[in-house]
Amino acid sequence: MTMMTREEIRTELGWSDAMIHSLLRTPDSPNARRNKFTGGYTYGLYHRERVLFVAQSTEGRAAKRRWDETLHGNTPNPGWTTRLGDIGRALGITAVAAGKLLELLGYRCGKHVTDSAVAAGCGVRRWDGFAMHDDWHSDRVVFAIGLVARKHQLEETEAGRRREEEAMISGLQVELRALCATDSGIKPPHGGGIHHSSPCPPYRSL
């Protein structure tokens, strides 16, 4: 059975070491293979069939797509930031509050950028050669949070208006019941209106 080293997996499939670790877990064999070019030994081999099977799985394709979308560099691109405090400062809130709002938007989960954030152009993953970072596009994130805040404000205003209408209707119903109880000429309403026991007097011209 054909075996693959981590280097061969990286070269052929374009995977990162983090992907190999998360998708394949432990090697299928602890044996070593000597590199014919460097003379060094690589310990830990993987069955090629298993590697290719995992690469074609839903999890494997998603991991590869995320890795392909990942930027490579030591610092964020212009207009991007890793600090939620920068976003919070633009909104007049704390970094913690900004993080919670991003979670409500579905753009942040487990303190990391989500696929939704990447698709919206609000977030991106960045690999600096040693660790993964989460970058945020300051203007787009502030704009997205502003839209949600305005929508929430409109919903609150509409809910308040409905509560006022319900309170007014309830008050009118109480007054109407009291009026019906004191005036025998008015029947209790069945459809929400006032019903007189006799028709209105005919109109008389002056």
Buried (B, 14 or more C-beta within 10 A) or exposed (E): EEBBBBEBBBEEBEBBEEBBEEBBEEBBBEEEBEEEEEEEEBEBBBBBEEBBEBBEEEEBEEBBEBBEEBBEEEEBEEEBBEBBBBBBBBBEBEBEBBBBBBBEBEBBEEEEBBBBBBEBEBBBBBBEEEEEBBBBBBEBBBEBBEEEEEEEEEEEEEEEEEEEEEEEEEEEEEEBEEEBEEEEEBEEEEEEEEEEEEEEEEEEEE
